[in-house]
Amino acid sequence: MKELALPFMALIYILAGISHFIIPKMYLRIMPPYIPFHKAMVVISGVAEILLGIGLLFSLTLEFAAWGIIVLLIAVFPANIEQVRSKKARGKLPLWVVILRLPLQFVLIWWAWLYT
């Protein structure tokens, strides 16, 4: 099961990273105001997701990529909190959806940890 889930996990991060470049406004909207350089942070996190997702596909980089994903998920957690806190950041998403996203981050961290 763990081996079958790995390509799916990689695909999720690669597609999420690509989405930073397709719909950057969504990511810019959830950036907490106290974080500087919003556009650069969206680009950096998008590139990181793509590279880490690709890294999951190779045994040589798998463990490094999994740890990188854990660090990335922790680093972007303030954006998830901002989405709960701010109606503007939430956009059209219902509050309950963004609230459920918070514990999902811990599930994603656990999933990445399985490959460390």
C-alpha positions in Angstrom: 0.0 0.0 0.0 2.8 2.4 0.9 4.5 1.8 -2.4 1.3 2.3 -4.3 0.6 5.6 -2.5 4.0 7.1 -3.2 3.4 8.0 -6.9 0.0 9.5 -6.0 1.6 11.6 -3.3 4.2 12.8 -5.8 1.5 13.7 -8.3 -0.4 15.7 -5.7 2.7 17.8 -4.8 3.7 18.3 -8.5 0.2 19.4 -9.5 -0.1 21.6 -6.4 3.2 23.2 -7.2 2.1 23.8 -10.8 -1.1 25.4 -9.6 1.0 28.1 -7.9 1.8 29.3 -11.4 -1.6 28.8 -13.0 -3.7 30.4 -10.2 -1.2 32.5 -8.1 -4.0 34.8 -7.0 -5.4 32.1 -4.8 -2.1 31.6 -3.0 -1.4 35.3 -2.8 -4.8 35.8 -1.1 -4.0 33.4 1.7 -0.6 34.8 2.5 -0.6 36.3 6.0 0.2 40.0 6.0 3.2 39.7 8.3 5.0 37.5 5.7 7.1 39.6 3.3 7.5 39.2 -0.4 4.2 37.4 -1.2 4.8 36.9 -4.9 8.3 35.5 -4.3 7.0 33.2 -1.5 4.3 31.8 -3.8 6.9 31.1 -6.5 9.3 29.6 -4.1 6.7 27.3 -2.5 5.4 26.3 -5.9 8.9 25.4 -7.1 9.6 23.5 -3.9 6.4 21.5 -4.2 7.3 20.5 -7.8 10.9 19.6 -6.9 9.9 17.7 -3.8 7.2 15.9 -5.6 9.7 14.8 -8.3 12.1 13.9 -5.5 9.6 11.4 -4.1 9.9 9.4 -7.3 13.5 8.4 -7.0 14.9 6.2 -4.2 18.1 8.3 -4.0 16.1 11.5 -3.1 13.0 9.9 -1.5 13.9 10.5 2.1 15.2 14.0 1.5 12.0 14.9 -0.4 9.8 13.5 2.3 11.6 15.6 5.0 11.4 18.6 2.7 7.6 18.1 2.4 7.3 18.0 6.1 9.2 21.2 6.5 7.2 22.8 3.7 3.9 21.8 5.2 4.9 23.3 8.5 6.1 26.5 6.8 2.9 27.0 4.9 0.6 26.3 7.9 0.3 30.0 8.7 -1.4 30.5 5.3 -3.9 27.8 6.3 -4.6 29.6 9.5 -4.9 32.9 7.6 -7.5 31.3 5.4 -9.6 30.4 8.5 -9.0 33.8 10.1 -9.8 36.0 7.1 -13.0 36.0 5.0 -11.0 37.7 2.2 -8.4 34.9 2.3 -11.1 32.2 2.3 -12.8 33.6 -0.8 -15.8 31.6 -1.8 -14.8 28.5 0.3 -17.1 27.7 3.2 -15.5 28.2 6.6 -16.0 24.5 7.5 -13.9 23.5 4.5 -10.9 25.6 5.5 -11.2 24.5 9.1 -11.1 20.8 8.0 -8.0 21.7 6.1 -6.0 22.4 9.3 -6.0 18.8 10.6 -5.5 17.6 7.0 -2.1 19.2 7.2 -1.1 16.8 10.0 -2.3 13.9 8.0 -0.1 15.0 5.1 2.8 15.4 7.5 2.3 11.9 8.8 2.0 10.6 5.2 5.3 12.2 4.3 6.9 10.9 7.5 6.2 7.3 6.4 8.9 7.8 3.7 11.6 9.2 6.0 
